[in-house]
Amino acid sequence: MRTEKRPVHAARGMVVTNHPLASAAGAEMLAGGGNAVDAAVAALFALSVVEPMMVGIFGAGHAQIFTAGGLHTVIDGYTTAPAAARPDMYRPLSDTWPDYMEARDRENSVGLRSVGVPGTLAGWCEMLQRFGTLDLATAMQPAIRHAERGFRVTGYLAECVIEAAPDLARFEASARVFLPGGSPLRCGDLLVQAEYAETLRTIAAEGPGALYDGPVGRRVTEHMAQAGGLITLDDLTRYRTIERTPVRGTYRGFTICGCPPPTGGGIHLIQMLNILEGFDVKGMGFGTVDGIHLLAEALKIAFADRNAATGDPAFVNVPVARLIDKDYAAAQRAGLDMGKARTYEAGVGAGAAHTTHLTVADADGTVVAATQTINSLFGSRAMAPGTGVLLNNTMFLFDPHPGHTLSVAPGTRMTSSMAPTLVLRDGRPALALGLPGGARIFPSVLQAIVNVIDHGMTLQEAVEAPRVWTHCSCSCWLSASSSPCSFFPWSCISPSNTAVARRQNSRDRSSATYGWSYCGPLSLSDSP
């Protein structure tokens, strides 16, 4: 297939991000003698400047790290609910989809009551301190430079500002940066973020404590107290990252490594691959009726289990071992009908789409795959005055209804679909990838892996190939323009689309849409 982009090859290191200035920041660290972790952290700080709608120091994320010495770990820097959060703190808009997750006045998605206790800054600094070789000030220099001197607004950022402009206008500090003179930034404008540059300088000098128990944190929490937010300085001081063991599965001789709960990405990716492994996916071919139908059924099975059982393991007994077990997949596979679509109940019980991903590797063999977010475009849309820091809206990831697995609880980490993934061959990384996309993240990683291993695509072909998407068995929300329980090809694949859509939809009609997603892929060997 003809791809939009050409693969890039390098022998001494590679930095893959969604913005050239962020990739350049990482490459600058490698050129200066740093390793992949130094480069990843520098790129993440730079992304917080040049892609502020996606990621920031007041956000959430997971990072999978495989070091040259063989250490393999996950740093969980996801947000938590403030101590003052309660299961009934929001007034749900509806008990049915598609508005099930919405709260009245959008309190759980816009404004200070939607903000979770941040983990990104703590996670980035921990990664650098434990696994990097450069100091924090050095890693932050590119970000400070771009914030202070400015950079040219991309068409993508300009489009995002226009989309979020009505909400950004509600918050004076946000409007001053992104709606200068009352008008949205335009492509090509020079965006200078002087207040954010000063905040970054303070962090570079004082470390993460500047936010978690210092002047930056005090500014944020004072604003929270004055304007109706929940986060206190005690919430920030108590925040801790968690080091976790990657979850592992196998697929046709490869080892698949993902992040464990609270994200559902890793376990459900492995679960779906286990189901697919019992079928001749290669023989079905790419984009065929049977191939698309099989993917859709596997997605529905995984999402049924995700909704029932995946959550913060400190509060929910997530049955990880069962979900990634080959025998469990065989039992699920037995109930899958290749002749028609069906609905699925969860086989286990419980005891965004606006994100950025980067992948970095260095010449010694250290690899970092990190997915980071402030959740929605520009997060809560609110910026803490005097800091230049956009605040996340990760409280939107909680079920606003009390009494459910994913309901709000103080101190709980939110569940996400993040899936920074490493694929190993003979114990060494062969592929590393991840992407933004909210609930579509791990289904897209699944299809990229299948495209490489089963369909023999190059990595660039695999991530640009059209993908399919469906959410779950019933009472589910797909997109603002889709009906519950519908299925659609993420973009057109072949004339068989109509046939497979008719097989999948509850009504005899096809439902197609066009969209895009971005993978941060990296091939770490000559061939998969």
C-alpha positions as CSV (number, residue, x, y, z in Angstrom):
1,M,0.0,0.0,0.0
2,R,1.1,3.6,-0.6
3,T,1.8,5.4,2.7
4,E,1.6,9.1,3.4
5,K,4.9,9.1,5.3
6,R,8.2,7.4,4.6
7,P,9.9,5.3,7.4
8,V,13.0,6.9,9.0
9,H,16.0,4.8,9.7
10,A,18.7,5.4,12.3
11,A,21.4,3.4,14.0
12,R,22.3,5.5,17.0
13,G,18.8,6.5,18.3
14,M,15.3,7.5,17.4
15,V,12.8,9.9,18.9
16,V,9.2,9.6,17.6
17,T,6.7,12.3,18.8
18,N,3.7,14.2,17.3
19,H,5.7,17.5,16.9
20,P,9.0,18.2,15.2
21,L,10.2,20.5,18.0
22,A,9.5,17.8,20.6
23,S,11.4,15.2,18.6
24,A,14.2,17.7,18.2
25,A,14.3,18.2,21.9
26,G,14.8,14.5,22.4
27,A,17.4,14.3,19.7
28,E,19.2,17.1,21.4
29,M,19.6,15.1,24.5
30,L,20.9,12.0,22.6
31,A,23.4,14.2,20.7
32,G,24.5,15.6,24.1
33,G,25.3,12.1,25.4
34,G,22.0,11.4,27.1
35,N,20.1,8.1,26.9
36,A,16.5,7.3,25.7
37,V,15.0,8.3,29.1
38,D,16.7,11.7,29.0
39,A,15.4,12.2,25.5
40,A,11.9,11.0,26.4
41,V,11.6,13.4,29.3
42,A,13.0,16.3,27.3
43,A,10.5,15.6,24.6
44,L,7.6,15.4,27.0
45,F,8.4,18.8,28.6
46,A,8.7,20.2,25.1
47,L,5.3,18.7,24.1
48,S,3.8,20.5,27.1
49,V,4.7,23.7,25.4
50,V,4.1,23.0,21.7
51,E,1.1,20.7,22.1
52,P,-0.5,22.2,25.2
53,M,-3.9,20.9,24.2
54,M,-2.7,17.3,24.7
55,V,-0.2,17.1,27.5
56,G,1.1,19.0,30.5
57,I,2.7,18.9,33.8
58,F,-0.7,18.8,35.5
59,G,-1.7,15.6,33.7
60,A,-1.6,11.9,33.7
61,G,0.3,9.1,32.0
62,H,1.9,5.7,31.9
63,A,5.4,4.9,30.7
64,Q,7.0,1.6,29.9
65,I,10.8,1.5,30.1
66,F,13.1,-1.3,29.0
67,T,16.7,-0.5,29.8
68,A,19.9,-1.6,28.2
69,G,20.7,-3.5,31.3
70,G,17.6,-5.6,31.0
71,L,15.4,-3.8,33.6
72,H,11.8,-3.6,32.5
73,T,9.3,-1.6,34.4
74,V,6.3,0.7,34.2
75,I,5.9,4.1,35.9
76,D,2.3,4.9,36.7
77,G,1.9,8.7,36.9
78,Y,-1.8,8.7,36.5
79,T,-4.0,11.2,38.2
80,T,-6.0,10.5,41.4
81,A,-9.3,11.8,42.7
82,P,-8.9,14.6,45.4
83,A,-9.6,13.7,49.0
84,A,-12.7,15.8,48.9
85,A,-14.2,13.8,45.9
86,R,-17.3,11.8,46.5
87,P,-19.3,9.2,44.4
88,D,-22.3,11.5,44.3
89,M,-20.4,14.8,43.6
90,Y,-21.8,15.1,40.1
91,R,-25.4,15.2,38.9
92,P,-25.5,12.7,36.0
93,L,-27.2,13.9,32.9
94,S,-28.6,10.6,31.9
95,D,-28.7,6.9,33.0
96,T,-28.5,5.8,29.4
97,W,-26.0,6.2,26.5
98,P,-24.8,8.3,24.7
99,D,-25.0,10.8,27.6
100,Y,-24.3,8.4,30.4
101,M,-20.9,9.9,31.3
102,E,-22.1,13.5,31.1
103,A,-22.8,15.6,34.2
104,R,-25.1,18.6,34.5
105,D,-23.4,21.9,33.6
106,R,-20.5,19.7,32.4
107,E,-19.0,19.8,35.9
108,N,-17.0,16.6,35.3
109,S,-15.4,17.8,32.0
110,V,-15.0,21.6,32.1
111,G,-13.8,23.7,35.0
112,L,-12.0,23.1,38.3
113,R,-14.3,20.3,39.6
114,S,-13.1,18.2,36.7
115,V,-9.4,18.3,37.7
116,G,-7.6,15.3,39.1
117,V,-4.5,15.4,41.3
118,P,-1.7,15.4,38.7
119,G,1.0,12.7,38.2
120,T,2.9,13.6,35.0
121,L,5.5,15.9,36.5
122,A,6.2,13.4,39.3
123,G,6.5,10.6,36.8
124,W,8.8,12.5,34.4
125,C,11.1,13.5,37.1
126,E,11.2,10.0,38.6
127,M,12.0,8.5,35.2
128,L,14.9,11.0,34.7
129,Q,16.3,10.6,38.2
130,R,16.2,6.8,38.2
131,F,17.0,5.9,34.6
132,G,18.4,9.0,33.0
133,T,21.9,10.4,32.9
134,L,21.2,14.2,32.6
135,D,20.0,16.6,35.2
136,L,16.5,18.1,35.2
137,A,17.6,21.6,34.1
138,T,19.3,20.2,31.0
139,A,16.3,18.1,30.1
140,M,14.0,21.1,30.5
141,Q,16.0,23.6,28.5
142,P,14.3,23.0,25.1
143,A,10.9,23.4,26.7
144,I,11.9,26.6,28.5
145,R,13.4,27.9,25.3
146,H,10.2,27.3,23.2
147,A,8.0,28.7,25.9
148,E,10.1,31.8,26.4
149,R,11.0,32.6,22.7
150,G,7.8,31.2,21.2
151,F,7.1,28.9,18.4
152,R,4.9,29.0,15.3
153,V,1.4,27.6,15.8
154,T,0.7,24.6,13.7
155,G,-2.5,24.1,11.8
156,Y,-3.5,21.3,14.1
157,L,-3.1,23.5,17.3
158,A,-5.0,26.3,15.6
159,E,-7.9,23.9,14.8
160,C,-7.9,22.7,18.3
161,V,-8.1,26.2,19.7
162,I,-11.1,27.0,17.5
163,E,-12.8,23.9,18.6
164,A,-12.3,24.7,22.3
165,A,-12.6,28.5,22.0
166,P,-16.1,28.8,23.7
167,D,-14.8,27.0,26.8
168,L,-11.4,28.6,26.8
169,A,-13.1,32.0,26.8
170,R,-14.7,31.2,30.2
171,F,-11.3,31.3,31.9
172,E,-9.4,34.5,31.8
173,A,-5.9,33.0,32.1
174,S,-6.6,30.5,29.3
175,A,-8.2,33.1,27.0
176,R,-5.2,35.4,27.4
177,V,-2.9,32.7,26.0
178,F,-5.0,31.0,23.3
179,L,-7.5,33.8,22.4
180,P,-5.4,36.9,22.3
181,G,-7.5,40.0,21.7
182,G,-10.6,37.7,21.8
183,S,-9.7,35.8,18.7
184,P,-8.3,32.2,18.4
185,L,-4.7,31.7,17.5
186,R,-4.1,31.2,13.8
187,C,-1.7,28.9,12.0
188,G,1.6,30.6,11.8
189,D,1.1,32.9,14.8
190,L,4.0,33.1,17.2
191,L,2.9,31.7,20.6
192,V,5.0,32.9,23.5
193,Q,4.1,31.5,27.0
194,A,6.0,33.7,29.4
195,E,4.2,32.6,32.5
196,Y,4.7,29.0,31.7
197,A,8.4,29.6,30.9
198,E,8.8,31.0,34.4
199,T,7.0,28.0,35.9
200,L,9.3,25.7,34.1
201,R,12.3,27.6,35.3
202,T,11.1,27.2,38.8
203,I,10.7,23.5,38.4
204,A,14.1,23.2,36.8
205,A,15.6,24.9,39.8
206,E,13.6,23.3,42.6
207,G,12.5,20.0,41.1
208,P,9.0,18.5,41.2
209,G,8.5,19.8,44.8
210,A,7.8,23.2,43.2
211,L,4.4,21.8,42.2
212,Y,3.8,19.2,44.9
213,D,4.8,21.2,47.9
214,G,6.1,24.6,46.7
215,P,5.3,27.9,45.0
216,V,3.6,26.5,41.9
217,G,1.4,24.2,43.9
218,R,0.4,27.0,46.3
219,R,-0.7,29.2,43.4
220,V,-2.8,26.4,41.9
221,T,-4.4,25.4,45.2
222,E,-5.1,29.0,46.2
223,H,-6.9,29.4,43.0
224,M,-8.8,26.1,43.6
225,A,-9.9,27.3,47.0
226,Q,-11.1,30.7,45.6
227,A,-12.9,29.4,42.5
228,G,-14.6,26.2,43.7
229,G,-12.0,23.5,42.9
230,L,-11.3,20.5,45.1
231,I,-7.6,20.0,45.1
232,T,-5.6,21.1,48.1
233,L,-1.9,21.4,48.8
234,D,-2.3,18.3,51.0
235,D,-3.6,16.4,47.9
236,L,-0.5,17.4,46.0
237,T,1.9,16.6,48.8
238,R,0.4,13.1,49.2
239,Y,0.6,12.2,45.6
240,R,2.9,9.3,44.7
241,T,3.8,7.6,41.4
242,I,3.6,3.8,41.4
243,E,6.1,1.5,39.9
244,R,4.4,-1.5,38.4
245,T,5.4,-4.8,36.7
246,P,4.5,-4.9,33.0
247,V,1.8,-7.5,32.0
248,R,3.0,-10.1,29.5
249,G,1.4,-12.3,27.0
250,T,2.5,-14.1,23.8
251,Y,1.2,-13.9,20.2
252,R,2.6,-16.2,17.5
253,G,6.1,-16.4,19.0
254,F,6.3,-12.8,20.1
255,T,6.1,-11.5,23.7
256,I,3.6,-8.6,24.1
257,C,4.3,-6.3,27.0
258,G,1.9,-3.7,28.3
259,C,1.0,-1.5,31.2
260,P,-1.1,-3.1,34.0
261,P,-4.2,-1.7,35.6
262,P,-5.4,0.9,36.4
263,T,-5.1,1.3,32.6
264,G,-7.0,-1.4,30.7
265,G,-4.8,-1.1,27.6
266,G,-2.3,-3.8,28.4
267,I,-4.5,-6.6,29.7
268,H,-7.2,-6.2,27.1
269,L,-4.7,-5.9,24.2
270,I,-3.3,-9.3,25.3
271,Q,-6.8,-10.7,25.9
272,M,-7.8,-9.8,22.3
273,L,-4.6,-11.2,20.8
274,N,-5.2,-14.5,22.7
275,I,-8.6,-14.7,21.0
276,L,-7.2,-13.9,17.6
277,E,-4.4,-16.4,17.9
278,G,-6.9,-19.3,17.5
279,F,-7.9,-18.1,14.0
280,D,-6.1,-18.0,10.7
281,V,-5.9,-14.2,10.6
282,K,-3.4,-14.2,7.8
283,G,-5.5,-16.5,5.7
284,M,-8.6,-14.3,6.2
285,G,-6.6,-11.4,4.7
286,F,-6.6,-7.7,5.5
287,G,-9.8,-5.8,5.2
288,T,-12.0,-8.8,4.4
289,V,-15.5,-9.4,5.7
290,D,-14.4,-12.2,7.9
291,G,-11.2,-10.4,9.1
292,I,-13.1,-7.2,10.1
293,H,-15.9,-9.2,11.7
294,L,-13.4,-11.1,13.8
295,L,-11.7,-7.9,15.0
296,A,-15.1,-6.4,15.9
297,E,-16.2,-9.4,17.9
298,A,-12.9,-9.4,19.8
299,L,-13.2,-5.7,20.6
300,K,-16.7,-6.2,22.0
301,I,-15.6,-9.1,24.2
302,A,-12.7,-7.1,25.6
303,F,-14.8,-4.0,26.3
304,A,-17.5,-6.0,28.0
305,D,-14.8,-7.2,30.5
306,R,-13.2,-3.8,30.7
307,N,-16.4,-2.1,31.8
308,A,-17.1,-4.8,34.4
309,A,-13.8,-5.4,36.0
310,T,-11.0,-3.0,35.2
311,G,-10.2,-0.2,37.7
312,D,-7.6,0.9,40.2
313,P,-6.2,-2.3,41.7
314,A,-5.9,-0.5,45.1
315,F,-9.7,-0.3,45.2
316,V,-10.9,-3.0,42.8
317,N,-9.9,-6.7,42.5
318,V,-8.9,-6.8,38.8
319,P,-8.7,-10.4,37.6
320,V,-5.6,-9.8,35.6
321,A,-4.4,-13.4,35.5
322,R,-7.7,-14.7,34.2
323,L,-8.1,-11.9,31.6
324,I,-4.8,-12.7,30.0
325,D,-5.1,-16.5,30.3
326,K,-5.1,-18.5,27.1
327,D,-7.8,-20.9,28.4
328,Y,-10.0,-17.9,29.1
329,A,-9.5,-16.7,25.6
330,A,-10.3,-20.2,24.3
331,A,-13.6,-20.2,26.2
332,Q,-14.5,-16.8,24.7
333,R,-13.4,-17.9,21.3
334,A,-15.8,-20.8,21.5
335,G,-18.8,-18.4,21.8
336,L,-17.8,-16.3,18.9
337,D,-20.0,-16.8,15.8
338,M,-18.2,-16.0,12.5
339,G,-21.6,-15.9,10.7
340,K,-23.2,-13.1,12.7
341,A,-22.6,-10.4,15.3
342,R,-23.7,-11.0,18.8
343,T,-23.7,-9.3,22.2
344,Y,-21.4,-10.4,25.1
345,E,-21.7,-10.3,28.8
346,A,-18.6,-9.9,30.9
347,G,-16.8,-13.1,31.6
348,V,-15.3,-11.8,34.7
349,G,-16.5,-9.7,37.6
350,A,-14.9,-6.9,39.7
351,G,-13.8,-7.8,43.3
352,A,-9.7,10.5,25.3
353,A,-9.3,11.1,23.4
354,H,-6.9,13.7,23.4
355,T,-3.5,12.3,24.3
356,T,0.0,12.2,23.1
357,H,2.4,9.3,22.8
358,L,6.2,9.1,22.2
359,T,8.6,6.3,21.6
360,V,12.3,6.7,22.0
361,A,15.2,4.3,21.6
362,D,19.0,4.8,22.0
363,A,22.1,3.1,20.6
364,D,22.5,1.0,23.8
365,G,19.1,-0.6,23.6
366,T,17.1,1.4,26.1
367,V,13.5,1.9,24.9
368,V,10.8,4.2,26.3
369,A,7.1,4.1,25.2
370,A,5.1,6.7,27.0
371,T,1.5,7.8,26.7
372,Q,0.6,11.1,28.4
373,T,-2.5,13.3,28.6
374,I,-4.5,16.1,30.2
375,N,-7.6,14.1,28.9
376,S,-9.8,16.3,26.7
377,L,-8.5,19.1,24.4
378,F,-6.9,21.6,26.7
379,G,-8.0,19.4,29.7
380,S,-10.5,21.3,31.9
381,R,-9.9,24.4,29.7
382,A,-8.9,26.1,33.0
383,M,-5.4,27.5,33.6
384,A,-4.1,28.4,37.0
385,P,-3.6,32.2,37.0
386,G,0.1,33.2,37.0
387,T,1.4,29.8,36.2
388,G,0.6,29.2,32.5
389,V,-0.3,25.6,33.5
390,L,-3.4,24.1,31.9
391,L,-5.2,21.8,34.3
392,N,-6.4,18.3,33.4
393,N,-10.1,17.1,33.3
394,T,-9.4,13.4,34.2
395,M,-12.3,13.3,36.6
396,F,-14.4,12.9,33.5
397,L,-13.0,9.3,33.3
398,F,-15.0,8.3,36.4
399,D,-18.6,7.1,36.1
400,P,-20.6,10.0,37.5
401,H,-23.2,7.6,38.9
402,P,-22.5,6.2,42.4
403,G,-22.2,2.5,43.1
404,H,-20.3,1.2,40.1
405,T,-16.8,-0.2,39.6
406,L,-15.6,3.1,38.0
407,S,-17.5,5.5,40.3
408,V,-15.7,8.4,41.9
409,A,-13.8,7.6,45.2
410,P,-11.3,9.8,47.0
411,G,-7.7,8.9,46.2
412,T,-8.6,6.5,43.4
413,R,-6.7,6.4,40.1
414,M,-8.8,6.7,37.0
415,T,-9.0,3.9,34.5
416,S,-7.9,4.6,31.0
417,S,-7.2,2.8,27.7
418,M,-3.6,3.8,27.4
419,A,-1.4,1.1,25.9
420,P,2.2,2.0,25.5
421,T,3.4,-1.4,24.2
422,L,6.7,-3.3,23.6
423,V,6.8,-6.4,21.4
424,L,9.8,-8.6,22.3
425,R,11.5,-11.3,20.2
426,D,13.9,-13.5,22.0
427,G,13.8,-11.3,25.0
428,R,14.7,-8.1,23.2
429,P,12.5,-5.3,21.9
430,A,11.5,-5.7,18.3
431,L,8.6,-3.2,18.1
432,A,7.5,-0.3,20.4
433,L,4.4,1.6,19.8
434,G,1.4,3.5,21.3
435,L,-0.9,6.3,20.3
436,P,-3.5,8.8,21.5
437,G,-7.2,8.1,20.9
438,G,-9.1,7.6,24.1
439,A,-11.0,4.3,24.2
440,R,-9.7,3.6,20.7
441,I,-6.1,3.3,21.9
442,F,-5.6,-0.4,22.6
443,P,-7.9,-1.5,19.7
444,S,-5.6,0.5,17.3
445,V,-2.5,-1.0,18.9
446,L,-4.0,-4.4,18.4
447,Q,-4.6,-3.8,14.7
448,A,-1.1,-2.4,14.2
449,I,0.4,-5.5,15.7
450,V,-1.8,-7.8,13.7
451,N,-0.9,-5.9,10.5
452,V,2.8,-6.5,11.1
453,I,2.8,-10.0,12.4
454,D,-0.1,-11.6,10.5
455,H,-0.4,-9.4,7.3
456,G,3.3,-8.8,6.8
457,M,3.0,-5.0,6.6
458,T,5.9,-2.7,7.2
459,L,5.5,-0.7,10.4
460,Q,4.6,2.4,8.5
461,E,1.9,0.6,6.5
462,A,0.6,-1.0,9.7
463,V,0.0,2.3,11.4
464,E,-1.5,4.0,8.4
465,A,-3.7,1.2,7.3
466,P,-7.5,1.8,7.9
467,R,-8.8,0.4,11.2
468,V,-12.1,-0.7,12.5
469,W,-13.8,0.2,15.7
470,T,-16.7,-0.9,17.9
471,H,-17.0,-0.4,21.6
472,C,-19.0,-3.1,23.3
473,S,-22.0,-5.3,23.2
474,C,-24.9,-3.0,24.1
475,S,-25.8,0.4,25.7
476,C,-22.5,1.8,24.4
477,W,-21.4,5.1,23.0
478,L,-19.3,5.3,19.9
479,S,-19.1,8.9,18.8
480,A,-21.2,12.0,18.7
481,S,-22.6,10.9,15.3
482,S,-23.0,7.2,15.9
483,S,-25.9,5.3,17.4
484,P,-25.4,2.9,20.4
485,C,-24.5,-0.7,19.4
486,S,-23.3,0.4,15.9
487,F,-20.2,-0.6,14.2
488,F,-18.1,1.3,11.7
489,P,-14.9,1.0,9.7
490,W,-12.7,3.8,11.1
491,S,-12.0,4.6,7.4
492,C,-12.9,2.9,4.2
493,I,-11.1,-0.4,3.6
494,S,-12.8,-2.1,0.6
495,P,-16.2,-2.7,-1.0
496,S,-16.8,-5.4,1.7
497,N,-17.4,-2.6,4.2
498,T,-21.1,-2.6,3.5
499,A,-21.3,-6.3,4.0
500,V,-19.4,-6.4,7.3
501,A,-21.3,-3.3,8.6
502,R,-24.5,-5.0,7.9
503,R,-23.3,-8.1,9.7
504,Q,-22.3,-6.0,12.7
505,N,-25.1,-3.5,13.1
506,S,-28.3,-4.3,14.9
507,R,-30.2,-2.7,12.0
508,D,-29.5,-3.8,8.4
509,R,-27.5,-0.7,7.4
510,S,-23.9,0.2,7.0
511,S,-22.4,2.9,9.2
512,A,-19.1,4.4,8.0
513,T,-17.1,7.3,9.2
514,Y,-13.7,8.8,8.4
515,G,-11.1,9.7,11.0
516,W,-7.4,9.5,11.9
517,S,-5.2,8.6,14.7
518,Y,-1.5,8.8,15.3
519,C,0.7,6.0,16.3
520,G,4.2,6.5,17.7
521,P,5.8,3.4,16.2
522,L,9.4,2.3,16.3
523,S,10.8,-0.9,14.7
524,L,13.9,-2.0,16.7
525,S,15.1,-4.6,14.3
526,D,15.4,-5.1,10.5
527,S,12.2,-7.2,10.4
528,P,9.5,-8.2,12.8
